[in-house]
Structure formats: structure tokens, C-alpha cells
Amino acid sequence: MYQLLREEARQAGTPMGHDAFHKSYIRFVDLIQERKMGGVRIVATKLPRD
């Protein structure tokens, strides 16, 4: 999907984003699909009301 949107941006003559981010995002997706990376860790703190 990300690659499709990037190509649509290129065809429309709008900025496509940074190549370094694009390459790292593709690598990230590959790692998830290969099950070499995954999971989510969410940490939250409730702040006191003023």
C-alpha cells in the first residue's frame, strides 16, 4: 500500500517523501512478514489533574 501511494504521489508531481524513510519502512514490513519482528508494548501513566 505504501509503495502504491508513493507512486501515485510521483505521478501527481507531489513530494514522495524521503528515500531513507521509504527504504526503512519497506525493511520494517519485511521483518514483520518474516515473523522476525513483532508485537507492541504500550506504557501509559495517568497524570494527576491540576
C-alpha atoms as one frame of an Amber mdcrd trajectory, in Angstrom:
protein
   0.000   0.000   0.000   2.758   2.440   0.927   4.559   1.801  -2.348   1.334
   2.403  -4.289   0.748   5.725  -2.523   4.334   6.765  -3.172   3.938   6.024
  -6.880   0.648   7.942  -7.015   2.403  10.929  -5.435   5.192  10.711  -8.027
   2.695  10.613 -10.902   0.799  13.584  -9.469   4.023  15.589  -9.221   3.816
  15.938  -5.446   6.601  15.157  -2.943   7.102  11.412  -2.484   8.831  11.596
   0.882  12.385  10.762   1.859  14.082   7.739   0.322  15.700   6.735   3.624
  12.301   6.554   5.339  10.845   4.637   2.388  13.648   2.051   2.479  13.444
   1.618   6.256   9.642   1.215   6.112   9.954  -1.489   3.433  12.528  -3.294
   5.618  10.269  -2.980   8.662   7.325  -4.527   6.784   9.562  -7.350   5.525
  10.708  -8.142   9.081   7.099  -8.274  10.307   6.023 -10.535   7.439   9.005
 -12.845   8.053   7.969 -13.016  11.726  11.408 -11.812  12.776   9.893  -8.787
  14.473   6.521  -8.167  16.009   4.489  -7.233  18.990   3.546  -3.997  20.626
   4.394  -2.622  24.023   2.345   0.269  25.332   3.207   2.050  28.554   0.988
   4.767  29.980   0.960   6.919  33.060  -2.101   8.656  34.410  -1.235  12.256
  35.142  -2.783  13.970  38.167  -5.391  16.621  37.478  -4.473  20.192  38.324
